[in-house]
Amino acid sequence: MTTTVETSLPEQFSSLEVWVADWALATRVERYEKRLSKTIDELQEFYDAIAPLAEDAMAYLDTQDVNDLSEQDTRLLHLLYSMIMVSYPVNIFKQPRIPDSGAAFFDTAVEPAL
């Protein structure tokens, strides 16, 4: 008897499955709040896991119809958005918050169409 394990990501990106619950978030606000709730070490761990696969993930998503993404593809896209959200803290700020920003908070009025 053969058993198939279903993942919530396209098969070639199943190694990122462990990050879906925390980081496949639909809105920028959710991603920013998640970033602020994590330590820089946690952000680094996530970034280090997804960054090596980012170009392949973007190339894969480029082959899909952006107006008709499957749930798996949408989760992958959300993981990429989260990688972008943590890239500055990991590579530039070396902390989850923007340095010297005090209590300032960046908010958007409209989310992208996806």
N, C-alpha and C positions, 0 to 999 in steps of 0.2 A: 504494500500500500504506500503510495506516494502522498506526502503532505506538502502543501505549498504554504509558505509563510507570507502573508500579505503585509506589505508595508504601506505607510502613508506617503511615501515618496517614490518617484520613478526608480526602478530596480538598480540602475547604475549609480544611484546616490543613496542607497540604503545604509551606507556607513554613517550618514548624517541623521539617521532615525532618532538617535538618543537626544538630539537637540530640538526636535519638533515641538515637544510639549512646552518648552520654555521660550523658544525663539521664532516659531512660525506664526507670527502675530500679524493680524490684518491691517492695523493702523499704525501710523507714525507715533501717535501718542502712546499706544501700548508698548511699542518698541523702545521709546525714550524712557518711559517709566521702568521698563525691565532693565534697561542699561543702568539707570540710577540705583536700582535695587541690588545690583551685583558689585562684587569687588573687582578691582582691576585684574586680579589673578583669574577670576571666573570669566571675565570678558576676554582675556588673553587665551584661555583654554578654548572657548568657543571660536574665536577668530582663527586660531591655529588649526582647528579641525576643518573649518569650512574654506578658508582662503585657498588651499591647494586645489580645491575642486571648483572654485568659482568660475574660472574661464570655461571649463567643460560644462558647467551648469548653464552659463549664459549662452554658450554655443548650442546646447541642447534646446533651451527655451526659445532661441531664435528660429528653430525649426517648427515651432508650434504656432497655432493661430492665437494671437494675444487676446482676441475677442471670444475665444472658445477654449480656454485652458481647463484641463481636467482638475479635479481636486488635488491630485498628487502634484501636478505641475504648479498649481497655485501655492501649495505649501513650500515647494522648492523656491519659488519666487520670493515668498515671504522670508525664508531663511536668508536669501541673498540681500534683501532689504535690511535685515537685522545685522548682517555682516557689515554693511555700509554704515549702519548706525553705530557700531562699535569700533569702526576702523580708526576714527580720529582719537578716541580715548586710548586705544591700544598703541597706535603708532606715533601720536603727537603729544597728547595731554598727559599720558601715563597715569590717568585717574578717570573715573566715570564722569565726573562733572567737568564743565568747561572751567579752566582756571580763572580765578579772579572775577567770577561772574556773580558772586554773592547769592542772593535769592532770586536772581533773574531767571525767567523761564521762557523758552521759545515755544510758541504755540502756532498752529496753522488753522486757517479758517476752512480750507477745503482739502480733502485728500485726493490723491491721483485717482483716475477712473478705475484702476484695477483694484 
